[in-house]
Amino acid sequence: MINEMKFAQYVFGSKHCNVYPGEKFENLGRLVDKSSAILLIDANVYNLHRETFSDWKTIIIKPGEDSKQYSTVTDIIRQLIRYEADRTSWLIGIGGGVVTDITGFVASIYMRGVRFGFLPTTLLGIVDAAIGGKNGINVNLYKNLIGTINQPEFILVDHDFLKTLPQEEWINGMAEVIKHACIRDRAMFDLLEQHSLDAICGSDEGLLRDLIARNIDIKMSIVQKDEREAGERKLLNFGHTLGHAIEIFSKLPHGHAVGIGMALAADLSVKHAGLSEDEYSRIIDVLIKYKLPITTSLTMDEVFELIRLDKKRRGNVIDLVLLKSIGSAAIHTVELEELKTVLD
Ligand SMILES: NC(=O)c1ccc[n+]([C@@H]2O[C@H](COP(=O)([O-])OP(=O)(O)OC[C@H]3O[C@@H](n4cnc5c(N)ncnc54)[C@H](O)[C@@H]3O)[C@@H](O)[C@H]2O)c1
């Protein structure tokens, strides 16, 4: 029965993760036994798709980044005990990155580890957060301070959930899609230039399917080679070192901050990595096309101070991911003074 569901298998050492793209939630019962599965669901997703989950054991998680903390974990564990979950149980995370990060973490520590799978319901979750096995929670202002690297057994992508996703969340996800195109997939970058946010969000199901499959494959292939981020996985940080610092000070949504981070990294790429002015302009145009900001009114002194504290800094230099051309990225060492000039 399971063989009828199309999947791509990604191998990680002794484990593998099966990705079921364009599947239906109804087929989840073919992958896990309903009686042994507990669904951890984002409350917004639960409220919008309530009937879908009848007959399943559920734990509802409050939406938002604030849920990624230890008290949520303890609360979930109490509910697992109430459900008499044991080492044969499955935990299935259904929601955006907040829920998949929490689910992967709880599944990794409950009874020293139980099996888990994801049904990501945001674009960012599908193309980024659910992929790669990093999961965890925040401690105070320290993002993802506690966590594990542990791959889910499967990821099932049901496009029907995306029908209720607000536009703001599509834009956040597009930042990661643009990032993947910039570092790895020139042809996908051309595709993004030719299409629009509206086509991807709603009118062109084939285009969305293609983009999702390509993005999952890009991240999976990078992570397969470097699960613990010793080398190649660092390329996924394109726009993120600067973006994270901007996110903290501006309280902008993650994708928006990363958009600005990528614009700055593209600027530095012209100066340090040989990116042509023409390709720089194309990157800026694509960011604007997908409604991502490229500048901020923040005072850059604060942002610079935070970058100075970044763990990627060594003395007065910092390692940043820069582009040689669209689709080709590498790590470059940049002087902090030079970075300050670009930020100013
Ligand atoms: N583990 C990783 O490798 C990794 C990578 C990137 C991001 N992350 C984490 O992911 C989180 C961000 O993920 P996110 O952007 O998906 O945010 P999110 O999980 O907060 O979801 C965004 C919003 O969309 C709502 N939502 C989700 N699915 C919906 C749907 N189908 N219809 C309507 N509303 C829906 C949620 O309730 C929430 O309000 C952050 O905590 C970040 O640290 C993890």
The ligand as an SDF file (V2000), in Angstrom:
LIG
                    3D

 44 48  0  0  0  0  0  0  0  0999 V2000
   15.0300   23.6760   11.9890 N   0  0  0  0  0  0  0  0  0  0  0  0
   15.4520   24.4290   11.0170 C   0  0  0  0  0  0  0  0  0  0  0  0
   16.3590   24.0780   10.2610 O   0  0  0  0  0  0  0  0  0  0  0  0
   14.8010   25.7620   10.8060 C   0  0  0  0  0  0  0  0  0  0  0  0
   15.0490   26.4920    9.6310 C   0  0  0  0  0  0  0  0  0  0  0  0
   14.3850   27.6850    9.4470 C   0  0  0  0  0  0  0  0  0  0  0  0
   13.5140   28.1540   10.4110 C   0  0  0  0  0  0  0  0  0  0  0  0
   13.3180   27.4360   11.5390 N   0  0  0  0  0  0  0  0  0  0  0  0
   12.3910   27.9100   12.5750 C   0  0  0  0  0  0  0  0  0  0  0  0
   11.1060   27.9820   11.9920 O   0  0  0  0  0  0  0  0  0  0  0  0
   10.3480   28.9670   12.7070 C   0  0  0  0  0  0  0  0  0  0  0  0
    9.6230   29.8120   11.7040 C   0  0  0  0  0  0  0  0  0  0  0  0
    8.7780   28.9830   10.9420 O   0  0  0  0  0  0  0  0  0  0  0  0
    7.5150   29.5700   10.1670 P   0  0  0  0  0  0  0  0  0  0  0  0
    7.9390   30.7330    9.3590 O   0  0  0  0  0  0  0  0  0  0  0  0
    6.8670   28.4280    9.4900 O   0  0  0  0  0  0  0  0  0  0  0  0
    6.6510   30.1970   11.3290 O   0  0  0  0  0  0  0  0  0  0  0  0
    5.4650   29.6580   12.2650 P   0  0  0  0  0  0  0  0  0  0  0  0
    5.6090   28.2260   12.5590 O   0  0  0  0  0  0  0  0  0  0  0  0
    5.4130   30.6090   13.3960 O   0  0  0  0  0  0  0  0  0  0  0  0
    4.1870   29.8610   11.3470 O   0  0  0  0  0  0  0  0  0  0  0  0
    3.8690   31.1540   10.8880 C   0  0  0  0  0  0  0  0  0  0  0  0
    2.3930   31.4690   11.0990 C   0  0  0  0  0  0  0  0  0  0  0  0
    1.6250   30.7700   10.1370 O   0  0  0  0  0  0  0  0  0  0  0  0
    0.5230   30.1030   10.7790 C   0  0  0  0  0  0  0  0  0  0  0  0
    0.2350   28.9510    9.9240 N   0  0  0  0  0  0  0  0  0  0  0  0
    0.9880   27.8530    9.7290 C   0  0  0  0  0  0  0  0  0  0  0  0
    0.4620   27.0950    8.7680 N   0  0  0  0  0  0  0  0  0  0  0  0
   -0.6730   27.7120    8.3520 C   0  0  0  0  0  0  0  0  0  0  0  0
   -1.6410   27.4160    7.3620 C   0  0  0  0  0  0  0  0  0  0  0  0
   -1.5170   26.3590    6.5570 N   0  0  0  0  0  0  0  0  0  0  0  0
   -2.6910   28.2570    7.2340 N   0  0  0  0  0  0  0  0  0  0  0  0
   -2.7790   29.3820    8.0130 C   0  0  0  0  0  0  0  0  0  0  0  0
   -1.8800   29.7300    8.9370 N   0  0  0  0  0  0  0  0  0  0  0  0
   -0.8280   28.8990    9.0980 C   0  0  0  0  0  0  0  0  0  0  0  0
    1.0300   29.8160   12.1610 C   0  0  0  0  0  0  0  0  0  0  0  0
   -0.0440   29.6650   13.0620 O   0  0  0  0  0  0  0  0  0  0  0  0
    1.8340   31.0730   12.4590 C   0  0  0  0  0  0  0  0  0  0  0  0
    0.9740   32.0840   12.8990 O   0  0  0  0  0  0  0  0  0  0  0  0
   11.3250   29.7260   13.5760 C   0  0  0  0  0  0  0  0  0  0  0  0
   11.1710   29.3320   14.8980 O   0  0  0  0  0  0  0  0  0  0  0  0
   12.6840   29.2960   13.0560 C   0  0  0  0  0  0  0  0  0  0  0  0
   13.6750   29.3000   14.0580 O   0  0  0  0  0  0  0  0  0  0  0  0
   13.9240   26.2580   11.7420 C   0  0  0  0  0  0  0  0  0  0  0  0
  1  2  1  0
  2  3  2  0
  2  4  1  0
  4  5  1  0
  4 44  2  0
  5  6  2  0
  6  7  1  0
  7  8  2  0
  8  9  1  0
  8 44  1  0
  9 10  1  0
  9 42  1  0
 10 11  1  0
 11 12  1  0
 11 40  1  0
 12 13  1  0
 13 14  1  0
 14 15  2  0
 14 16  1  0
 14 17  1  0
 17 18  1  0
 18 19  2  0
 18 20  1  0
 18 21  1  0
 21 22  1  0
 22 23  1  0
 23 24  1  0
 23 38  1  0
 24 25  1  0
 25 26  1  0
 25 36  1  0
 26 27  1  0
 26 35  1  0
 27 28  2  0
 28 29  1  0
 29 30  1  0
 29 35  2  0
 30 31  1  0
 30 32  2  0
 32 33  1  0
 33 34  2  0
 34 35  1  0
 36 37  1  0
 36 38  1  0
 38 39  1  0
 40 41  1  0
 40 42  1  0
 42 43  1  0
M  CHG  2   8   1  16  -1
M  END
$$$$
